Amino acid sequence: MTPDQTWDEECDVLVAGSGGGALTGAYTAAREGLSVIVVEATDRFGGTTAYSGGGLWFPCNAALRRAGDTDTLEDARTYYRAVVGDRTPRDLQDAFIDNGAPLVDYLESDADFAFMVYPWPDYFGSAPKASATGRHIMPMPLKPEQLGSLRDLVRPPLGTDRAGRPLPDLVHGGQALIGRFLMALSKRESVELRTETACDGLIREGDTVVGAVVAGHGRRYRIRTRRGVLVASGGFERNAEMRARYGVPGEVKDAMGPAGNLGRAIQAGIDAGASTDLMSEAWWSPGITHPDGRSTFSLWFTGGIFVDDQGERFVNESWAYDRIGRVVIERMDEGRVTLPFWMVYDDREGVRPPVRSTSVPLGETRDYEDAGLWVSAGTLGELADRIGVPAGRLSATVARFNAFAETGTDEDFHRGEEPYDRSFSDGSPLVPIERGPFHAVAFGLSDLGTKGGLRTDAAARVLDTSGQVIKGLYAAGNSMAAVSGTAYPGGGNPIGSCMVFGHLAALDMAAGR
């Protein structure tokens, strides 16, 4: 886009998106005295954050300290470095690690924000300085009456949005985080929030982005920005063409992001000369498959084993979801796993799978059985035939796993040896498979969103293909190339990092640099 036309509107800061990173940026910019326009492509605010548990990985923050936490930033940095390695610049990693706790202080100085500890072990429990209780907090829940009419503006949770369930009695998790931001922003006259308005073009003059083109409510118009544009509109997981272009495994139907996550603002950044990184990456998860054909982010397994096309185990089933998802992709590339793959379990809890969190609530058992997604048989051999794996190998796999369950040691995949492995089980996660009838449930590859995007420096300023700053252009969240690289260090890392870089972007704009 070129600046040689008249402007339709003007503001200090334009924010594209309305998830945790976008609203942190909008709030910070407004609090620092800037005028802000937020444009959200869909009809509700919150993005993927609104679907989430709202966890934040912020070492040494005030909420943790109030609970007696004695962690140090250097221990957290040691852990993070060990997991992420050199895949992303160290100053970028430091910006995340060092600014989480100050951001909590910044927010909690406003009565609209309050956080609580939610123990959640780090995802790589064997890495140096991993925390068995985690560095994880969540927003305090809200009563619906505290939000009032603002609740209608928040994207509903997945159970409501996709499955039609009633709204929960409490506003919690990501809903509470977005709700608290809307409460705070609604009190600031310098902020305008717009739904059904997408940013799909940037206007650059020389080395500076000076505005954006947005489209909504039947018109396209140009907004001039005096301080900058923050691109924080999520990833491109719902865009099949972009997924194919960048080689992102999986399918649009199995992505957990809202339908508006099409990567339009990311593409606008690319068109404006931005460099990108990690474009084939996402936040992965095994996903239980539903009768509508979609596989949804799943965790909290209280039993069962995953088997490949040969009926053999191939992963620690109690690992964090992204670690499992990455192994699934590796085995798919090797030709050892085709979708769906299967979780095998026994009848100790009946036919319904030992999966306690499926993002979208499970429906009626008969619907899954009729779709061939939940399979039962009197013997392991019969079950193997029904799911298309060699009967002898499946029987041998189960016998070997049962022996591990008896000794309490998984010699193949070390299940139960890290704190996260044990966080969803009463005792050992090694639950034998011995009580017939035997069952299998189909799984696909799900994701929480793509994590590749515009490459930034430690102040969230977008870089061009030669590594130079594009003035006036910032990125955060899944629109920014993830600070954690190809890893997922702990629960709350995605939302925590998007909030930190949204905050840093706004501070940089407020400073006029």
Summary of the structure (lengths in Angstrom):
residues: 513
radius of gyration: 23.2
end to end distance: 23.2
largest distance: 74.6
contacts: 1941
relative contact order: 0.19
helix: 34%
strand: 24%
